[in-house]
Structure formats: structure tokens, C-alpha cells
């Protein structure tokens, strides 16, 4: 029974993190394309972080989408099978 408050706090923290990441995404998308100074690595880091937060909240499909985007920005592919993930690690 002692782990319930921790789980609730963890979900609350993830919800807050996701809210802040969504705000950051709105700001990032509002920048003009020619004035955009966000490097590819920084953008990949943003998508990776958002994917991790989504994963912890149980949004697996959205997490995969974010992680695929991060990897594509870095010129990498998401493993299609668990065997592929094992081989790449």
C-alpha cells in the first residue's frame, strides 16, 4: 500500500512534464523556419525526451512515434523487431 502515493506522484510529475513539453513544442513550431536556430541534435533530444515521458505515462504509440522522429533526425532507424533491438544494442 505504501507505493500508491509514489505512483500517483510519478504520474503527476509525468503529466506536468508532458504539459511543459507540449508548451515547448508550440513555441518551437511558432518560430519562423529561416530564423529557427534549433540544431538537429537538440530537436532530436526534444523528441526523445517527449517519447520517454509518453512511455512512462503509458502512451506507447505516441512514444514510438516520438522516438522514431528523434532517430530519423539522427539518421538512425527504429528496430522493427525485438531481435533487431537486441542486435543493435
Biopython code that builds the backbone (N, CA, C, O; Angstrom):
import numpy as np
from Bio.PDB.StructureBuilder import StructureBuilder

atoms = [
    (1, "UNK", "N", (0.800, -1.202, 0.000)),
    (1, "UNK", "CA", (0.000, 0.000, 0.000)),
    (1, "UNK", "C", (0.840, 1.261, 0.000)),
    (1, "UNK", "O", (0.365, 2.321, -0.409)),
    (2, "UNK", "N", (2.064, 1.165, 0.447)),
    (2, "UNK", "CA", (2.914, 2.331, 0.544)),
    (2, "UNK", "C", (3.363, 2.885, -0.791)),
    (2, "UNK", "O", (3.828, 4.022, -0.859)),
    (3, "UNK", "N", (3.232, 2.096, -1.871)),
    (3, "UNK", "CA", (3.723, 2.558, -3.168)),
    (3, "UNK", "C", (2.690, 3.379, -3.934)),
    (3, "UNK", "O", (3.036, 4.000, -4.938)),
    (4, "UNK", "N", (1.437, 3.400, -3.493)),
    (4, "UNK", "CA", (0.396, 4.130, -4.211)),
    (4, "UNK", "C", (0.673, 5.623, -4.289)),
    (4, "UNK", "O", (0.543, 6.186, -5.376)),
    (5, "UNK", "N", (1.051, 6.313, -3.194)),
    (5, "UNK", "CA", (1.341, 7.751, -3.306)),
    (5, "UNK", "C", (2.513, 8.031, -4.239)),
    (5, "UNK", "O", (2.511, 9.036, -4.950)),
    (6, "UNK", "N", (3.515, 7.150, -4.243)),
    (6, "UNK", "CA", (4.657, 7.345, -5.124)),
    (6, "UNK", "C", (4.234, 7.230, -6.581)),
    (6, "UNK", "O", (4.672, 8.013, -7.424)),
    (7, "UNK", "N", (3.376, 6.246, -6.879)),
    (7, "UNK", "CA", (2.886, 6.064, -8.241)),
    (7, "UNK", "C", (2.090, 7.285, -8.675)),
    (7, "UNK", "O", (2.243, 7.758, -9.802)),
    (8, "UNK", "N", (1.244, 7.797, -7.791)),
    (8, "UNK", "CA", (0.445, 8.978, -8.105)),
    (8, "UNK", "C", (1.338, 10.189, -8.346)),
    (8, "UNK", "O", (1.114, 10.952, -9.286)),
    (9, "UNK", "N", (2.338, 10.362, -7.508)),
    (9, "UNK", "CA", (3.263, 11.487, -7.678)),
    (9, "UNK", "C", (4.042, 11.349, -8.977)),
    (9, "UNK", "O", (4.304, 12.344, -9.653)),
    (10, "UNK", "N", (4.409, 10.135, -9.327)),
    (10, "UNK", "CA", (5.141, 9.893, -10.564)),
    (10, "UNK", "C", (4.290, 10.247, -11.780)),
    (10, "UNK", "O", (4.772, 10.884, -12.717)),
    (11, "UNK", "N", (3.016, 9.829, -11.762)),
    (11, "UNK", "CA", (2.123, 10.166, -12.866)),
    (11, "UNK", "C", (1.868, 11.663, -12.929)),
    (11, "UNK", "O", (1.770, 12.237, -14.013)),
    (12, "UNK", "N", (1.760, 12.292, -11.767)),
    (12, "UNK", "CA", (1.563, 13.737, -11.711)),
    (12, "UNK", "C", (2.770, 14.466, -12.301)),
    (12, "UNK", "O", (2.617, 15.426, -13.056)),
    (13, "UNK", "N", (3.967, 14.004, -11.951)),
    (13, "UNK", "CA", (5.181, 14.617, -12.482)),
    (13, "UNK", "C", (5.277, 14.414, -13.985)),
    (13, "UNK", "O", (5.694, 15.318, -14.709)),
    (14, "UNK", "N", (4.891, 13.228, -14.462)),
    (14, "UNK", "CA", (4.922, 12.971, -15.905)),
    (14, "UNK", "C", (3.909, 13.840, -16.639)),
    (14, "UNK", "O", (4.180, 14.336, -17.732)),
    (15, "UNK", "N", (2.744, 14.020, -16.032)),
    (15, "UNK", "CA", (1.725, 14.871, -16.651)),
    (15, "UNK", "C", (2.218, 16.313, -16.748)),
    (15, "UNK", "O", (2.008, 16.977, -17.763)),
    (16, "UNK", "N", (2.874, 16.798, -15.689)),
    (16, "UNK", "CA", (3.428, 18.149, -15.714)),
    (16, "UNK", "C", (4.531, 18.262, -16.760)),
    (16, "UNK", "O", (4.612, 19.255, -17.483)),
    (17, "UNK", "N", (5.378, 17.240, -16.836)),
    (17, "UNK", "CA", (6.463, 17.248, -17.820)),
    (17, "UNK", "C", (5.899, 17.261, -19.234)),
    (17, "UNK", "O", (6.390, 17.992, -20.094)),
    (18, "UNK", "N", (4.864, 16.451, -19.477)),
    (18, "UNK", "CA", (4.255, 16.409, -20.806)),
    (18, "UNK", "C", (3.622, 17.756, -21.151)),
    (18, "UNK", "O", (3.705, 18.206, -22.294)),
    (19, "UNK", "N", (2.989, 18.400, -20.166)),
    (19, "UNK", "CA", (2.389, 19.712, -20.394)),
    (19, "UNK", "C", (3.455, 20.731, -20.800)),
    (19, "UNK", "O", (3.261, 21.503, -21.739)),
    (20, "UNK", "N", (4.582, 20.726, -20.084)),
    (20, "UNK", "CA", (5.671, 21.655, -20.403)),
    (20, "UNK", "C", (6.293, 21.349, -21.764)),
    (20, "UNK", "O", (6.663, 22.262, -22.501)),
    (21, "UNK", "N", (6.408, 20.060, -22.095)),
    (21, "UNK", "CA", (6.955, 19.684, -23.405)),
    (21, "UNK", "C", (6.012, 20.117, -24.525)),
    (21, "UNK", "O", (6.467, 20.536, -25.590)),
    (22, "UNK", "N", (4.709, 20.020, -24.294)),
    (22, "UNK", "CA", (3.743, 20.479, -25.299)),
    (22, "UNK", "C", (3.832, 21.995, -25.477)),
    (22, "UNK", "O", (3.725, 22.496, -26.596)),
    (23, "UNK", "N", (4.029, 22.726, -24.376)),
    (23, "UNK", "CA", (4.217, 24.178, -24.473)),
    (23, "UNK", "C", (5.483, 24.494, -25.261)),
    (23, "UNK", "O", (5.493, 25.404, -26.090)),
    (24, "UNK", "N", (6.544, 23.746, -25.003)),
    (24, "UNK", "CA", (7.797, 23.957, -25.727)),
    (24, "UNK", "C", (7.628, 23.654, -27.205)),
    (24, "UNK", "O", (8.221, 24.321, -28.053)),
    (25, "UNK", "N", (6.820, 22.645, -27.514)),
    (25, "UNK", "CA", (6.590, 22.302, -28.920)),
    (25, "UNK", "C", (5.836, 23.408, -29.644)),
    (25, "UNK", "O", (6.126, 23.705, -30.803)),
    (26, "UNK", "N", (4.876, 24.014, -28.969)),
    (26, "UNK", "CA", (4.144, 25.135, -29.559)),
    (26, "UNK", "C", (5.097, 26.287, -29.840)),
    (26, "UNK", "O", (5.047, 26.887, -30.914)),
    (27, "UNK", "N", (5.961, 26.598, -28.888)),
    (27, "UNK", "CA", (6.946, 27.668, -29.090)),
    (27, "UNK", "C", (7.915, 27.325, -30.218)),
    (27, "UNK", "O", (8.258, 28.180, -31.034)),
    (28, "UNK", "N", (8.351, 26.070, -30.256)),
    (28, "UNK", "CA", (9.288, 25.632, -31.294)),
    (28, "UNK", "C", (8.648, 25.727, -32.682)),
    (28, "UNK", "O", (9.299, 26.128, -33.646)),
    (29, "UNK", "N", (7.375, 25.356, -32.773)),
    (29, "UNK", "CA", (6.673, 25.410, -34.053)),
    (29, "UNK", "C", (6.332, 26.836, -34.477)),
    (29, "UNK", "O", (6.096, 27.094, -35.657)),
    (30, "UNK", "N", (6.305, 27.756, -33.523)),
    (30, "UNK", "CA", (5.953, 29.138, -33.855)),
    (30, "UNK", "C", (7.133, 29.913, -34.447)),
    (30, "UNK", "O", (6.944, 30.986, -35.021)),
    (31, "UNK", "N", (8.332, 29.381, -34.311)),
    (31, "UNK", "CA", (9.498, 30.051, -34.875)),
    (31, "UNK", "C", (9.453, 29.998, -36.396)),
    (31, "UNK", "O", (9.023, 29.006, -36.984)),
    (32, "UNK", "N", (9.898, 31.066, -37.014)),
    (32, "UNK", "CA", (9.986, 31.074, -38.472)),
    (32, "UNK", "C", (11.056, 30.086, -38.890)),
    (32, "UNK", "O", (12.074, 29.931, -38.216)),
    (33, "UNK", "N", (10.818, 29.421, -40.003)),
    (33, "UNK", "CA", (11.752, 28.384, -40.447)),
    (33, "UNK", "C", (13.151, 28.942, -40.696)),
    (33, "UNK", "O", (14.134, 28.287, -40.349)),
    (34, "UNK", "N", (13.269, 30.138, -41.290)),
    (34, "UNK", "CA", (14.607, 30.672, -41.553)),
    (34, "UNK", "C", (15.263, 31.239, -40.293)),
    (34, "UNK", "O", (16.485, 31.380, -40.244)),
    (35, "UNK", "N", (14.451, 31.569, -39.258)),
    (35, "UNK", "CA", (15.009, 32.097, -38.018)),
    (35, "UNK", "C", (15.210, 30.987, -36.981)),
    (35, "UNK", "O", (15.668, 31.242, -35.868)),
    (36, "UNK", "N", (14.867, 29.774, -37.354)),
    (36, "UNK", "CA", (14.958, 28.652, -36.438)),
    (36, "UNK", "C", (16.422, 28.269, -36.222)),
    (36, "UNK", "O", (17.103, 27.851, -37.159)),
    (37, "UNK", "N", (16.896, 28.409, -35.004)),
    (37, "UNK", "CA", (18.295, 28.128, -34.695)),
    (37, "UNK", "C", (18.465, 26.824, -33.921)),
    (37, "UNK", "O", (19.560, 26.517, -33.450)),
    (38, "UNK", "N", (17.373, 26.049, -33.789)),
    (38, "UNK", "CA", (17.458, 24.791, -33.062)),
    (38, "UNK", "C", (18.203, 23.774, -33.924)),
    (38, "UNK", "O", (17.791, 23.469, -35.043)),
    (39, "UNK", "N", (19.282, 23.266, -33.397)),
    (39, "UNK", "CA", (20.083, 22.294, -34.126)),
    (39, "UNK", "C", (19.346, 20.960, -34.198)),
    (39, "UNK", "O", (18.454, 20.684, -33.395)),
    (40, "UNK", "N", (19.729, 20.149, -35.164)),
    (40, "UNK", "CA", (19.101, 18.849, -35.367)),
    (40, "UNK", "C", (19.224, 17.973, -34.118)),
    (40, "UNK", "O", (18.276, 17.280, -33.749)),
    (41, "UNK", "N", (20.386, 18.004, -33.471)),
    (41, "UNK", "CA", (20.584, 17.204, -32.260)),
    (41, "UNK", "C", (19.658, 17.655, -31.138)),
    (41, "UNK", "O", (19.098, 16.826, -30.420)),
    (42, "UNK", "N", (19.495, 18.967, -30.987)),
    (42, "UNK", "CA", (18.616, 19.491, -29.947)),
    (42, "UNK", "C", (17.166, 19.098, -30.215)),
    (42, "UNK", "O", (16.422, 18.774, -29.289)),
    (43, "UNK", "N", (16.772, 19.128, -31.477)),
    (43, "UNK", "CA", (15.417, 18.740, -31.837)),
    (43, "UNK", "C", (15.215, 17.247, -31.583)),
    (43, "UNK", "O", (14.160, 16.835, -31.099)),
    (44, "UNK", "N", (16.217, 16.440, -31.908)),
    (44, "UNK", "CA", (16.141, 15.004, -31.641)),
    (44, "UNK", "C", (16.055, 14.745, -30.139)),
    (44, "UNK", "O", (15.323, 13.855, -29.707)),
    (45, "UNK", "N", (16.790, 15.509, -29.346)),
    (45, "UNK", "CA", (16.741, 15.370, -27.891)),
    (45, "UNK", "C", (15.350, 15.708, -27.374)),
    (45, "UNK", "O", (14.847, 15.039, -26.471)),
    (46, "UNK", "N", (14.727, 16.730, -27.930)),
    (46, "UNK", "CA", (13.370, 17.117, -27.547)),
    (46, "UNK", "C", (12.400, 15.967, -27.806)),
    (46, "UNK", "O", (11.615, 15.606, -26.929)),
    (47, "UNK", "N", (12.453, 15.388, -29.012)),
    (47, "UNK", "CA", (11.551, 14.286, -29.346)),
    (47, "UNK", "C", (11.834, 13.055, -28.486)),
    (47, "UNK", "O", (10.905, 12.341, -28.106)),
    (48, "UNK", "N", (13.084, 12.805, -28.181)),
    (48, "UNK", "CA", (13.454, 11.675, -27.336)),
    (48, "UNK", "C", (12.894, 11.848, -25.927)),
    (48, "UNK", "O", (12.342, 10.908, -25.355)),
    (49, "UNK", "N", (13.034, 13.037, -25.375)),
    (49, "UNK", "CA", (12.519, 13.321, -24.041)),
    (49, "UNK", "C", (11.001, 13.191, -24.004)),
    (49, "UNK", "O", (10.441, 12.615, -23.071)),
    (50, "UNK", "N", (10.345, 13.725, -25.018)),
    (50, "UNK", "CA", (8.891, 13.628, -25.074)),
    (50, "UNK", "C", (8.457, 12.167, -25.210)),
    (50, "UNK", "O", (7.457, 11.756, -24.622)),
    (51, "UNK", "N", (9.210, 11.386, -25.983)),
    (51, "UNK", "CA", (8.909, 9.964, -26.116)),
    (51, "UNK", "C", (9.047, 9.223, -24.804)),
    (51, "UNK", "O", (8.228, 8.361, -24.485)),
    (52, "UNK", "N", (10.083, 9.553, -24.038)),
    (52, "UNK", "CA", (10.287, 8.904, -22.745)),
    (52, "UNK", "C", (9.159, 9.245, -21.771)),
    (52, "UNK", "O", (8.681, 8.371, -21.048)),
    (53, "UNK", "N", (8.734, 10.501, -21.748)),
    (53, "UNK", "CA", (7.634, 10.908, -20.868)),
    (53, "UNK", "C", (6.341, 10.207, -21.283)),
    (53, "UNK", "O", (5.591, 9.733, -20.429)),
    (54, "UNK", "N", (6.082, 10.141, -22.573)),
    (54, "UNK", "CA", (4.876, 9.458, -23.060)),
    (54, "UNK", "C", (4.908, 7.982, -22.690)),
    (54, "UNK", "O", (3.885, 7.414, -22.309)),
    (55, "UNK", "N", (6.076, 7.360, -22.801)),
    (55, "UNK", "CA", (6.231, 5.946, -22.456)),
    (55, "UNK", "C", (5.894, 5.731, -20.980)),
    (55, "UNK", "O", (5.166, 4.799, -20.638)),
    (56, "UNK", "N", (6.423, 6.590, -20.108)),
    (56, "UNK", "CA", (6.178, 6.451, -18.673)),
    (56, "UNK", "C", (4.706, 6.674, -18.319)),
    (56, "UNK", "O", (4.219, 6.157, -17.313)),
    (57, "UNK", "N", (4.005, 7.444, -19.147)),
    (57, "UNK", "CA", (2.583, 7.683, -18.897)),
    (57, "UNK", "C", (1.705, 6.598, -19.511)),
    (57, "UNK", "O", (0.492, 6.584, -19.298)),
    (58, "UNK", "N", (2.314, 5.691, -20.271)),
    (58, "UNK", "CA", (1.546, 4.597, -20.869)),
    (58, "UNK", "C", (1.062, 4.871, -22.281)),
    (58, "UNK", "O", (0.288, 4.084, -22.825)),
    (59, "UNK", "N", (1.497, 5.966, -22.888)),
    (59, "UNK", "CA", (1.115, 6.307, -24.260)),
    (59, "UNK", "C", (2.151, 5.704, -25.212)),
    (59, "UNK", "O", (2.996, 6.413, -25.759)),
    (60, "UNK", "N", (2.070, 4.383, -25.399)),
    (60, "UNK", "CA", (3.102, 3.649, -26.119)),
    (60, "UNK", "C", (3.177, 4.056, -27.589)),
    (60, "UNK", "O", (4.271, 4.254, -28.117)),
    (61, "UNK", "N", (2.028, 4.183, -28.256)),
    (61, "UNK", "CA", (2.041, 4.546, -29.675)),
    (61, "UNK", "C", (2.655, 5.925, -29.904)),
    (61, "UNK", "O", (3.450, 6.112, -30.825)),
    (62, "UNK", "N", (2.285, 6.884, -29.065)),
    (62, "UNK", "CA", (2.847, 8.230, -29.184)),
    (62, "UNK", "C", (4.340, 8.219, -28.865)),
    (62, "UNK", "O", (5.124, 8.927, -29.497)),
    (63, "UNK", "N", (4.725, 7.412, -27.882)),
    (63, "UNK", "CA", (6.142, 7.304, -27.521)),
    (63, "UNK", "C", (6.948, 6.760, -28.691)),
    (63, "UNK", "O", (8.021, 7.280, -29.000)),
    (64, "UNK", "N", (6.441, 5.719, -29.345)),
    (64, "UNK", "CA", (7.143, 5.155, -30.514)),
    (64, "UNK", "C", (7.264, 6.191, -31.624)),
    (64, "UNK", "O", (8.300, 6.289, -32.281)),
    (65, "UNK", "N", (6.198, 6.966, -31.828)),
    (65, "UNK", "CA", (6.217, 7.997, -32.869)),
    (65, "UNK", "C", (7.298, 9.043, -32.569)),
    (65, "UNK", "O", (8.062, 9.432, -33.452)),
    (66, "UNK", "N", (7.348, 9.488, -31.316)),
    (66, "UNK", "CA", (8.346, 10.490, -30.927)),
    (66, "UNK", "C", (9.767, 9.937, -31.046)),
    (66, "UNK", "O", (10.666, 10.627, -31.528)),
    (67, "UNK", "N", (9.970, 8.695, -30.608)),
    (67, "UNK", "CA", (11.304, 8.102, -30.673)),
    (67, "UNK", "C", (11.734, 7.857, -32.120)),
    (67, "UNK", "O", (12.906, 8.021, -32.459)),
    (68, "UNK", "N", (10.785, 7.464, -32.969)),
    (68, "UNK", "CA", (11.109, 7.301, -34.402)),
    (68, "UNK", "C", (11.543, 8.634, -35.010)),
    (68, "UNK", "O", (12.491, 8.690, -35.794)),
    (69, "UNK", "N", (10.847, 9.695, -34.645)),
    (69, "UNK", "CA", (11.188, 11.026, -35.154)),
    (69, "UNK", "C", (12.585, 11.433, -34.693)),
    (69, "UNK", "O", (13.377, 11.965, -35.471)),
    (70, "UNK", "N", (12.877, 11.176, -33.419)),
    (70, "UNK", "CA", (14.203, 11.515, -32.883)),
    (70, "UNK", "C", (15.286, 10.740, -33.620)),
    (70, "UNK", "O", (16.310, 11.308, -34.002)),
    (71, "UNK", "N", (15.065, 9.456, -33.818)),
    (71, "UNK", "CA", (16.061, 8.640, -34.505)),
    (71, "UNK", "C", (16.217, 9.042, -35.971)),
    (71, "UNK", "O", (17.325, 9.021, -36.506)),
    (72, "UNK", "N", (15.117, 9.406, -36.615)),
    (72, "UNK", "CA", (15.221, 9.806, -38.027)),
    (72, "UNK", "C", (16.005, 11.111, -38.175)),
    (72, "UNK", "O", (16.723, 11.298, -39.157)),
    (73, "UNK", "N", (15.866, 12.006, -37.204)),
    (73, "UNK", "CA", (16.647, 13.245, -37.242)),
    (73, "UNK", "C", (18.144, 12.965, -37.104)),
    (73, "UNK", "O", (18.981, 13.718, -37.602)),
    (74, "UNK", "N", (18.461, 11.871, -36.421)),
    (74, "UNK", "CA", (19.862, 11.490, -36.231)),
    (74, "UNK", "C", (20.340, 10.505, -37.298)),
    (74, "UNK", "O", (21.470, 10.021, -37.239)),
    (75, "UNK", "N", (19.480, 10.212, -38.269)),
    (75, "UNK", "CA", (19.854, 9.309, -39.352)),
    (75, "UNK", "C", (19.888, 7.845, -38.928)),
    (75, "UNK", "O", (20.631, 7.049, -39.504)),
    (76, "UNK", "N", (19.100, 7.491, -37.940)),
    (76, "UNK", "CA", (19.025, 6.109, -37.445)),
    (76, "UNK", "C", (17.614, 5.581, -37.649)),
    (76, "UNK", "O", (16.675, 6.352, -37.845)),
    (77, "UNK", "N", (17.471, 4.243, -37.599)),
    (77, "UNK", "CA", (16.157, 3.641, -37.730)),
    (77, "UNK", "C", (15.744, 2.976, -36.432)),
    (77, "UNK", "O", (16.578, 2.490, -35.668)),
    (78, "UNK", "N", (14.439, 2.964, -36.197)),
    (78, "UNK", "CA", (13.866, 2.293, -35.037)),
    (78, "UNK", "C", (13.845, 0.796, -35.337)),
    (78, "UNK", "O", (13.398, 0.407, -36.416)),
    (79, "UNK", "N", (14.313, -0.062, -34.420)),
    (79, "UNK", "CA", (14.276, -1.504, -34.680)),
    (79, "UNK", "C", (12.837, -1.981, -34.863)),
    (79, "UNK", "O", (11.952, -1.600, -34.098)),
    (80, "UNK", "N", (12.608, -2.807, -35.868)),
    (80, "UNK", "CA", (11.246, -3.270, -36.154)),
    (80, "UNK", "C", (10.835, -4.470, -35.307)),
    (80, "UNK", "O", (9.645, -4.700, -35.094)),
    (81, "UNK", "N", (11.803, -5.227, -34.829)),
    (81, "UNK", "CA", (11.501, -6.399, -34.015)),
    (81, "UNK", "C", (12.320, -6.372, -32.743)),
    (81, "UNK", "O", (13.283, -5.614, -32.630)),
    (82, "UNK", "N", (11.935, -7.203, -31.782)),
    (82, "UNK", "CA", (12.720, -7.279, -30.547)),
    (82, "UNK", "C", (14.102, -7.850, -30.825)),
    (82, "UNK", "O", (15.069, -7.483, -30.158)),
    (83, "UNK", "N", (14.206, -8.753, -31.810)),
    (83, "UNK", "CA", (15.512, -9.302, -32.187)),
    (83, "UNK", "C", (16.391, -8.188, -32.772)),
    (83, "UNK", "O", (17.588, -8.128, -32.491)),
    (84, "UNK", "N", (15.804, -7.325, -33.569)),
    (84, "UNK", "CA", (16.547, -6.197, -34.125)),
    (84, "UNK", "C", (17.044, -5.272, -33.031)),
    (84, "UNK", "O", (18.156, -4.752, -33.112)),
    (85, "UNK", "N", (16.232, -5.065, -32.016)),
    (85, "UNK", "CA", (16.645, -4.221, -30.880)),
    (85, "UNK", "C", (17.788, -4.866, -30.132)),
    (85, "UNK", "O", (18.709, -4.176, -29.697)),
    (86, "UNK", "N", (17.747, -6.184, -29.974)),
    (86, "UNK", "CA", (18.805, -6.895, -29.275)),
    (86, "UNK", "C", (20.118, -6.821, -30.057)),
    (86, "UNK", "O", (21.183, -6.613, -29.476)),
    (87, "UNK", "N", (20.035, -6.993, -31.373)),
    (87, "UNK", "CA", (21.235, -6.956, -32.218)),
    (87, "UNK", "C", (21.861, -5.574, -32.215)),
    (87, "UNK", "O", (23.085, -5.451, -32.194)),
    (88, "UNK", "N", (21.033, -4.523, -32.236)),
    (88, "UNK", "CA", (21.565, -3.151, -32.270)),
    (88, "UNK", "C", (22.174, -2.716, -30.956)),
    (88, "UNK", "O", (22.986, -1.791, -30.934)),
    (89, "UNK", "N", (21.800, -3.362, -29.852)),
    (89, "UNK", "CA", (22.318, -2.925, -28.549)),
    (89, "UNK", "C", (23.653, -3.519, -28.228)),
    (89, "UNK", "O", (24.213, -3.243, -27.167)),
]
sb = StructureBuilder()
sb.init_structure("model")
sb.init_model(0)
sb.init_chain("A")
sb.init_seg("    ")
for serial, (resi, resn, name, xyz) in enumerate(atoms, 1):
    if name == "N":
        sb.init_residue(resn, " ", resi, " ")
    sb.init_atom(name, np.array(xyz, "f"), 0.0, 1.0, " ", f" {name:<3s}", serial, name[0])
structure = sb.get_structure()
